[in-house]
Amino acid sequence: METIKSYINSAWGVFKSMGINDIIDILILSYLFYHIMRLIRETRALQLAKGILLLVGSYIIAVVLNLQTIKFLLKICFQWGFLAIIILFQPELRRMLERVGRSKIADLASFKAGDTEVESDKIRAAIRAVCDASVKLASTKTGALIIFERKTKLGEQIATGTRLDCVPSAAVLGNIFVPNTPLHDGAVIIRNGKILAAGCFLPKPEKEELINKQLGSRHRAAIGMSENSDAIVIVVSEETGTISVAENGELTRGYVEDTLKRLLYNRLLPDKNADSTKENSLAGRVISKWKK
């Protein structure tokens, strides 16, 4: 009991000595901690965070009860734990840093070169072509996987496919996804309004076991790609002809031409479309993430 009282008195002493700078420090750390928890949500890193909290709690109990052996073992774990976290969770840490790099603060500091109006016109034309192609492919139940690259560059995926560097159109996309052709199984990647590559292979989802078994390989690949980047991924199901969109690890379904076009305009040309919340409500069915 004396040990507990001493800890309480120490905590009260720290609280009484706090100043404005300390309060600001705590608020900033709380804000950062909140966003870190949001970033690692639904990832393996969330289980890691729970495990770390459990070890910290065990260490506090060991200190209070004066359990020397457990204290010694936990100190060793903490000494090498940070290095182990970096090694084991390198993909999650990389994604976290990529998302931080895609923040609006980073946008303010970035230098944007080139004619933005010309680029916007190309993106608009690409959106119209993709929407037109998606509807035609859906009507014939032809499977398709189309990716709009955004801030995260997809060089690794582009390297696995065939470089095309052509202007997108319904005819070109329709020919690419004709069954039994060399490029129909992979994904088409569009950068700055141009088809950069086709037949590209995509990463698997992080937690594939949680995805509904009704979803095929294209939908799983779309979710995996959206988890690893900020890309917008359009999927056409070859079984049902349903048009789906994957973004930030979440899959929404039931799009038609108008709702798909509105979503793409809002995501790819946000300055021209201030309302970015209505398009999901117009989709036939919206699923936050397909699970068992």
C-alpha positions as CSV (number, residue, x, y, z in Angstrom):
1,M,0.0,0.0,0.0
2,E,2.8,2.4,0.8
3,T,4.2,1.9,-2.7
4,I,0.8,2.7,-4.3
5,K,0.5,5.8,-2.1
6,S,3.9,7.0,-3.2
7,Y,3.0,6.6,-6.8
8,I,-0.2,8.5,-6.3
9,N,1.6,11.3,-4.5
10,S,4.2,11.4,-7.2
11,A,1.5,11.7,-9.9
12,W,-0.3,14.4,-8.0
13,G,3.0,16.3,-7.6
14,V,3.6,16.1,-11.4
15,F,0.0,17.3,-12.0
16,K,0.4,20.3,-9.8
17,S,3.6,21.3,-11.4
18,M,2.2,21.3,-14.9
19,G,2.3,24.5,-17.0
20,I,0.8,25.7,-20.3
21,N,3.7,24.1,-22.2
22,D,3.1,20.8,-20.6
23,I,-0.6,20.9,-21.5
24,I,0.2,21.8,-25.1
25,D,2.8,18.9,-25.2
26,I,0.2,16.4,-23.9
27,L,-2.5,17.6,-26.4
28,I,-0.1,17.3,-29.3
29,L,1.0,13.8,-28.2
30,S,-2.7,12.8,-27.7
31,Y,-3.5,14.0,-31.2
32,L,-0.6,12.1,-32.7
33,F,-1.5,9.0,-30.7
34,Y,-5.1,9.2,-32.0
35,H,-4.1,9.4,-35.6
36,I,-1.6,6.6,-35.2
37,M,-4.3,4.4,-33.8
38,R,-6.5,5.3,-36.8
39,L,-3.7,4.4,-39.2
40,I,-3.1,1.0,-37.6
41,R,-6.7,0.1,-37.3
42,E,-7.7,-3.2,-38.9
43,T,-4.0,-4.1,-39.4
44,R,-1.6,-6.5,-37.7
45,A,-0.1,-3.5,-36.0
46,L,-3.3,-3.1,-33.9
47,Q,-2.7,-6.5,-32.3
48,L,0.9,-5.5,-31.8
49,A,-0.3,-2.3,-29.9
50,K,-2.5,-4.4,-27.7
51,G,0.4,-6.7,-26.9
52,I,2.6,-3.8,-26.0
53,L,0.0,-2.4,-23.7
54,L,-0.3,-5.8,-22.0
55,L,3.4,-6.0,-21.5
56,V,3.5,-2.4,-20.1
57,G,0.7,-3.3,-17.7
58,S,2.5,-6.5,-16.7
59,Y,5.7,-4.5,-16.0
60,I,3.7,-2.0,-13.8
61,I,2.2,-4.9,-11.8
62,A,5.7,-6.5,-11.5
63,V,7.1,-3.2,-10.1
64,V,4.2,-2.7,-7.7
65,L,4.5,-6.3,-6.4
66,N,8.3,-6.3,-6.6
67,L,8.5,-9.3,-8.8
68,Q,12.2,-9.2,-9.7
69,T,12.4,-12.0,-12.2
70,I,9.4,-10.7,-14.3
71,K,10.9,-7.2,-14.1
72,F,14.2,-8.5,-15.5
73,L,12.6,-10.4,-18.4
74,L,10.3,-7.5,-19.4
75,K,13.3,-5.1,-19.3
76,I,15.1,-7.3,-21.8
77,C,11.9,-7.4,-24.0
78,F,11.7,-3.6,-24.0
79,Q,15.4,-3.2,-24.8
80,W,15.1,-5.3,-28.0
81,G,11.4,-4.8,-28.7
82,F,11.7,-1.6,-30.7
83,L,14.2,-3.1,-33.2
84,A,11.9,-6.2,-33.5
85,I,8.9,-3.9,-34.2
86,I,10.7,-2.2,-37.1
87,I,11.8,-5.5,-38.6
88,L,8.4,-7.3,-38.3
89,F,6.1,-4.5,-39.1
90,Q,8.1,-2.7,-41.9
91,P,5.1,-2.8,-44.3
92,E,2.7,-1.2,-41.8
93,L,5.3,1.5,-40.9
94,R,5.9,2.2,-44.5
95,R,2.2,2.7,-45.2
96,M,1.9,4.9,-42.2
97,L,4.6,7.2,-43.4
98,E,3.1,7.2,-46.9
99,R,-0.2,8.3,-45.5
100,V,1.5,11.0,-43.5
101,G,3.3,12.1,-46.7
102,R,-0.1,12.3,-48.5
103,S,-1.4,14.8,-45.9
104,K,-2.6,18.3,-46.8
105,I,0.4,19.8,-45.0
106,A,2.7,18.0,-47.4
107,D,0.6,19.2,-50.3
108,L,1.1,22.8,-49.2
109,A,4.9,22.3,-49.2
110,S,5.0,20.5,-52.5
111,F,5.8,22.1,-55.9
112,K,3.3,21.4,-58.6
113,A,4.7,22.0,-62.1
114,G,3.0,21.9,-65.4
115,D,-0.4,23.1,-66.8
116,T,-2.9,21.9,-64.3
117,E,-5.9,22.8,-66.6
118,V,-4.5,20.6,-69.4
119,E,-3.9,17.8,-66.8
120,S,-7.5,18.2,-65.5
121,D,-8.9,17.9,-69.0
122,K,-7.0,14.6,-69.5
123,I,-8.2,13.2,-66.2
124,R,-11.8,14.2,-67.1
125,A,-11.5,12.4,-70.4
126,A,-10.0,9.4,-68.7
127,I,-12.9,9.3,-66.2
128,R,-15.5,9.4,-69.0
129,A,-13.7,6.7,-70.9
130,V,-13.4,4.4,-67.8
131,C,-17.1,4.9,-66.8
132,D,-18.2,4.2,-70.4
133,A,-16.0,1.1,-70.6
134,S,-17.1,-0.1,-67.1
135,V,-20.8,0.0,-68.0
136,K,-20.2,-1.8,-71.3
137,L,-18.0,-4.5,-69.7
138,A,-20.6,-4.9,-66.9
139,S,-23.4,-5.4,-69.5
140,T,-21.4,-8.4,-71.0
141,K,-20.2,-9.6,-67.6
142,T,-16.6,-9.1,-68.6
143,G,-14.2,-8.9,-65.7
144,A,-12.0,-5.8,-65.4
145,L,-9.6,-4.1,-63.0
146,I,-8.8,-0.4,-63.5
147,I,-6.6,1.7,-61.2
148,F,-6.4,5.5,-61.0
149,E,-3.0,6.3,-59.5
150,R,-3.0,9.3,-57.2
151,K,-0.2,10.5,-55.0
152,T,1.3,7.1,-54.2
153,K,3.4,6.1,-57.2
154,L,2.7,2.5,-58.4
155,G,6.1,1.8,-60.0
156,E,6.3,-1.7,-58.5
157,Q,3.0,-2.8,-59.9
158,I,3.7,-1.1,-63.3
159,A,6.9,-3.0,-63.6
160,T,5.0,-6.3,-63.5
161,G,2.8,-5.4,-66.5
162,T,3.1,-4.3,-70.1
163,R,3.8,-0.6,-70.8
164,L,1.2,1.0,-73.1
165,D,1.3,4.8,-72.6
166,C,-1.9,5.4,-74.5
167,V,-5.0,7.6,-74.2
168,P,-7.8,5.6,-72.5
169,S,-11.0,5.0,-74.4
170,A,-13.9,2.5,-74.1
171,A,-12.6,0.7,-77.1
172,V,-9.0,0.3,-75.8
173,L,-10.2,-0.8,-72.4
174,G,-12.7,-3.2,-73.9
175,N,-10.0,-4.8,-76.0
176,I,-7.6,-5.2,-73.0
177,F,-10.1,-7.1,-71.0
178,V,-11.4,-9.5,-73.7
179,P,-11.2,-13.0,-72.1
180,N,-8.3,-15.2,-72.9
181,T,-6.1,-12.3,-74.2
182,P,-2.6,-11.8,-72.8
183,L,-3.5,-8.7,-70.6
184,H,-7.1,-9.5,-69.5
185,D,-6.1,-11.1,-66.1
186,G,-4.1,-8.1,-64.8
187,A,-4.9,-4.5,-63.9
188,V,-4.8,-1.4,-66.0
189,I,-3.0,1.5,-64.3
190,I,-3.9,5.1,-65.3
191,R,-1.6,7.9,-64.4
192,N,-2.3,11.6,-65.2
193,G,-5.2,10.6,-67.6
194,K,-3.2,8.1,-69.6
195,I,-3.0,4.3,-69.5
196,L,0.5,3.6,-68.4
197,A,0.4,-0.2,-68.2
198,A,-1.8,-3.2,-68.4
199,G,-1.6,-6.8,-67.2
200,C,-0.2,-5.6,-63.8
201,F,-0.2,-7.8,-60.7
202,L,-1.4,-6.3,-57.5
203,P,-0.6,-7.1,-53.8
204,K,-2.8,-9.3,-51.7
205,P,-5.0,-7.9,-49.0
206,E,-3.4,-7.5,-45.6
207,K,-6.1,-9.6,-43.8
208,E,-7.4,-11.8,-46.6
209,E,-9.0,-14.2,-44.2
210,L,-11.5,-11.5,-43.1
211,I,-12.8,-10.9,-46.6
212,N,-16.0,-12.4,-47.7
213,K,-15.4,-15.7,-49.6
214,Q,-18.0,-14.6,-52.2
215,L,-15.4,-12.0,-53.5
216,G,-13.1,-13.3,-56.2
217,S,-9.5,-12.6,-57.0
218,R,-10.1,-9.3,-58.7
219,H,-12.0,-7.8,-55.7
220,R,-9.3,-9.1,-53.3
221,A,-6.6,-7.6,-55.4
222,A,-8.5,-4.3,-55.5
223,I,-8.7,-4.2,-51.7
224,G,-5.0,-5.1,-51.4
225,M,-4.0,-2.3,-53.8
226,S,-6.2,0.2,-52.0
227,E,-4.6,-0.8,-48.6
228,N,-1.1,-0.3,-50.0
229,S,-1.8,3.1,-51.7
230,D,-4.3,5.9,-52.1
231,A,-5.3,4.6,-55.5
232,I,-8.9,4.4,-56.7
233,V,-9.6,0.9,-58.0
234,I,-12.6,0.0,-60.2
235,V,-13.6,-3.6,-60.4
236,V,-16.2,-5.2,-62.8
237,S,-17.3,-8.6,-61.7
238,E,-17.4,-11.3,-64.4
239,E,-19.9,-13.3,-62.4
240,T,-22.6,-10.6,-61.7
241,G,-21.5,-7.6,-63.8
242,T,-21.5,-5.5,-60.7
243,I,-19.3,-2.4,-60.7
244,S,-17.3,-1.9,-57.4
245,V,-14.8,0.6,-56.2
246,A,-12.0,0.0,-53.6
247,E,-10.5,2.8,-51.7
248,N,-8.4,2.9,-48.4
249,G,-9.0,-0.8,-47.9
250,E,-12.8,-0.6,-48.2
251,L,-15.0,-1.9,-51.0
252,T,-18.2,-0.3,-52.2
253,R,-20.5,-1.9,-54.7
254,G,-23.5,-1.3,-56.9
255,Y,-22.3,1.6,-59.0
256,V,-23.8,2.7,-62.2
257,E,-22.3,5.2,-64.8
258,D,-23.5,8.3,-63.0
259,T,-22.6,7.4,-59.5
260,L,-19.2,6.0,-60.7
261,K,-18.5,9.2,-62.6
262,R,-19.4,11.4,-59.6
263,L,-17.2,9.4,-57.3
264,L,-14.2,9.6,-59.6
265,Y,-14.7,13.4,-60.2
266,N,-14.8,14.0,-56.4
267,R,-11.7,11.8,-55.7
268,L,-9.5,12.8,-58.7
269,L,-10.6,16.4,-59.2
270,P,-11.5,17.6,-55.7
271,D,-11.0,21.3,-56.4
272,K,-13.7,21.2,-59.1
273,N,-16.1,19.1,-56.9
274,A,-16.4,20.4,-53.4
275,D,-19.1,17.9,-52.3
276,S,-17.2,14.6,-51.7
277,T,-19.8,12.9,-49.5
278,K,-22.9,12.4,-51.8
279,E,-21.6,9.8,-54.3
280,N,-21.5,6.9,-51.8
281,S,-25.1,7.5,-50.8
282,L,-26.1,7.2,-54.5
283,A,-24.4,3.8,-54.9
284,G,-26.7,0.8,-54.9
285,R,-25.1,-0.8,-51.9
286,V,-22.2,0.5,-49.8
287,I,-20.1,-2.0,-47.8
288,S,-17.5,-0.6,-45.5
289,K,-15.4,-3.7,-45.9
290,W,-16.5,-7.2,-47.0
291,K,-15.9,-9.7,-44.2
292,K,-17.1,-13.1,-43.1
